[in-house]
Amino acid sequence: MEWFKFYHNKWLSDPVICELKVADRLMFLTLLCLASQGDDRDGVVRNVSNETLLRLSHIERSDEYPSDGIQAFVDAGLVERLDEKTIRIINFHKRQST
């Protein structure tokens, strides 16, 4: 799929999203793009790592940004880890089909 529903009001005002670091917000947007690539659009992203998200988001790891963005998303309740390299964006499918 070449597009996905993006809820701008959630992005601009959701306290969970707003509390993320700027780099994490960009990485989460990249994660939404990756989740929309599959035909099943179930919000599951396979073979993903923090390094992959950093690279695809064009963010360079530095002393300023050493954290694990995926763990930040897990801690915020935005995603769940299915295994070491697979995550599911919570409510992605529901938001895409309503």
Beta strands, then each sheet from edge to edge (+ up, - down):
strand 1: 44-45
strand 2: 79-83
strand 3: 86-89
sheet 1: 1+ 3- 2+
end
